[in-house]
Amino acid sequence: MIGVIADDFTGGTDVAVAFRRAGLRVLIQFGTQDAVQAGDGADVVVVALKTRTLPVDQAVAQSLQAARGLLAAGARQLFFKFCSTFDSTPAGNIGPVCDALADLAGSDFAVVVPSSPAHGRTQYNGHLFVNNQLLSDSPMRHHPLTPMTDSRVPVLLRTQTARTVSLVTLQEVHTGPDSLEENFTGLCAAGTAYAVVDAVDAGDLAIIGRAILDHPFVSGAAGLAAGLATAVAERETPASSPATPADEAGNDGPAIALAGSCSARTLQQISAMQAGGHPSYQLDAVAVPDSRLLAEAALAWYERQPAGLTPLIYSSLPPEKLRESQSLLGVAESAQILETAMGLIARGLVRRGVRRVVVAGGETSGSVVTALEVSGGLIGPEAAPGVPWIFPSGKDPIALLLKSGNFGDIDFLTRAVSPGTALAPIA
């Protein structure tokens, strides 16, 4: 079994589906709990946390707790999943968490691979690109919590760890898995703790996956998971088949879209839903700085909507409006009000019969999952690259779709809430 620690909930679903594509059976668990549930013949167990923007000591402590649970449940390899845009600050949390997990796994050397070509993230000569644009020139430059103003991944990582960081270029990757593994061995012997590895396509990631198959600890984005899964499937027979739509019944009922991400792509997806005639309701924390009152008003609005058109409830703002809200309320307070409100809204909607919940935004997804008391579930088919349906275990027969802010095409939310989409991939 491979044990994965993800630093946010949508990152957890992203990495989970990367393993599922290779035919592996994948379970996901949200948050640190008393024990990791690794039954049901799982090849991979993902523990999805909300540690990306926590204080460093808290992020490290929660990651270690999850990792210890995974090792106790039988994991032979630990995988730390971070965002493919290397979302972090100079203080962390990628470097400190990697340091702690490497020590726990007894690993003196680990690869760091942010490339995820399926999402338009590639690395060449240590520079990270987002859809062929340098990370530092992309919309991530203006992220409200983790602004990314440098594209050089080795440099970014060196600000977060005292350990030695080296670059492995694309030319070295193209020498093949055996030569690459020898390269890794030499770097380790020379004192390198982290090798930041270039990759621009799935073939590169498959080479890296074959070279790290037996490493006790690895780190990267979902692209690395796909490469590792390819290597696992080549060498081993999966424990059992992945979840299929036929396995999960009753998850094609009324739907809702909840959006909290302020990313450019989510804003486009909101506009597309509105243009398509879906009724929409915006949460305004400046006008009503109270989570409970915001939720009550949104639920009352929902009850007044006619049947037939799936509604959208959102708190997303364009950059200038977001800065205005944060200046009036404070960054942390604004986020806390809206995330708590979204969780209360989700709980109220499920009580009113909603059975498909589509969520845009990592922090919003975390709030919704927590409010619905979803402890975990089985990974189902993808609605878009890196965005799988999740069938939670529990009393309510719901299906969840948790989308990172930048994922999906412009019509993603519109299609995701359409009838008949919960049990089949979206074309």
Secondary structure, 3 states (H helix, E strand, C coil): CEEEEECCHHHHHHHHHHHHCCCCCEEEEECCCCCCCCCCCCCEEEEECCCCCCCHHHHHHHHHHHHHHHHHCCCCEEEEECCCCCCCECCECHHHHHHHHHHHHCCCCEEEECCEHHHCEEEECCEEEECCEEHHHCHHHHCCCCCCCCCEHHHHHHCCCCCCEEEECHHHHCCCHHHHHHHHHHHHHCCCCEEEECECCHHHHHHHHHHCCCCCEEEECHHHHHHHHHHHHHHCCCCCCCCCHHHCCCCCCCEEEEECCCCHHHHHHHHHHHHCCCCEEECCCCCCCCHHHHHHHHHHHHHCCCCCCCCEEECCCCHHHHHHHHHHHCHHHHHHHHHHHHHHHHHHHHHCCCCEEEEECHHHHHHHHHHCCCCEEEEEEEEECCEEEEEECCCCCCEEEEECCCCCCCCHHHHHCCCCCCCCCCC
